Amino acid sequence: MKIEEVLRNLGLTSNEIRVYLALNDHGSSKAGEVANIAGIDRSSCYNSLRILIDKGLVSYVSIGKVKWFQATGPKRILDYLKEQEEDVKNILPELDKRHKASKIKGQVRLFKGIKGIKTIFKDIIATGKDNFAFGSEGQFSKRMPEFALQFDRMKKENKIHTKIIIRRGRKEIDTKTSEYRNFPFAAESPAVTNIYGDKIAILIWTDEPEGIIIENAAAAKAYKSYFDFMWDNANKK
């Protein structure tokens, strides 16, 4: 992942990234020099410097009437993240309270891309209920190998067990937290269904993966009954 992309994910704007990297790469500089290196106008440069100073990513010293700006050490980014994390932790109780109060019964949420898929798997862990899945072709382990191992560890830590129905001929690696049976009539598909608690998560492993979470107790119960029927009629591994 490129440096610019990571900094953008941290909430920095394009101009802030240019200014920060100009100072990081070239050392202490006057505002005019920073603007030239970053390729932006002075007004935008001053605005970005002000915001970066507020975030603790840039500092300055005054020599005479001239301000010399410099980027704080790159490790300061980690401190900035920790500060953000603490701020989020402080508001989580109130946000959680308001979220539950305004939750729509039977809501459906759509997720896109690898990050969206991660969010779905983290929701399985956060829910803390056993997971029942069918349709897997091993896409998770192939497309996201490092996170797949992390997910298995989190399942083990949270004592979450998974039952998976796969088509005949398929092999899976995780046997410590998962139990498998094969269904002779199962067809190969990019769609994988997970049932956990009152939720159904459907993952579609296309070039840019997508997923939806359906939060509906009645629907989850119906899907679970369908899963139980297939499980009872599937072949044990």
Steps between C-alpha positions, in 0.01 A plus 500: 500500500635844404589756767257752353214247517570420867516869593175561312338218696609678818292799397764727347399701193700498178663835584580392857668186366708704254609743770578228754707297251681814378613572856571136578716460189675839497528596867450845654366748246327837475138507394581628151747216446247245623240638259743470207605146591140389557384668179216696660425871553616675817150550640426126478845424641445722806159345561646147478789593731254636757296177497811278513629700798165449675534126438854501638651380173687825430680744730685829441760729648524876454839638404468875497176568319517183291325174587679179411273198479594137545318165510499328837648149501301245295428304820285796606241359254455203733452735796244692295314174428500408869359842587228451239427156645467646851264768371286235332494286816376799697200552273421132434256455793284793384525398134410141584202616705372719217571231240289241683222748558475589132562154353246400238357154543599276211770735374725413204855633468713488186882476503747529212866409453746314720450741791126446482547122509726540805223696670259211444737241647570728796125525553484120524759518780329793672164320496664208682265233364585177317513540123327277245620536142449350158632571151867551593757434230792606718491856362557652844830316555615566143415869480572600861747239638644709786163621623355149462758371749425794731128421473561138597697615806221737600244221464708280728546778757126572503405129492302540178440177312421481129312237305560516126331312218724474196468324167656158455871518416563822690761506779534748783797579726337617825389190691550630855209744508299365206311183416435399139254290306469470125181515304500296177268735312671827594610707201805727475405862567664833587236556770554384860227516763570535874233473770585622850270616776217702347709586194565369151814609314528429129846549348543522123859435395524690172806706393391765749329294770171615643291390794175568679391447859130438554404550863164331541425229756224334294712489184800365692283228655369399157851486352621300801220245445607471136862453611402234757314305231805503271732417791294199604502371143863579422788255512742519789864574409 
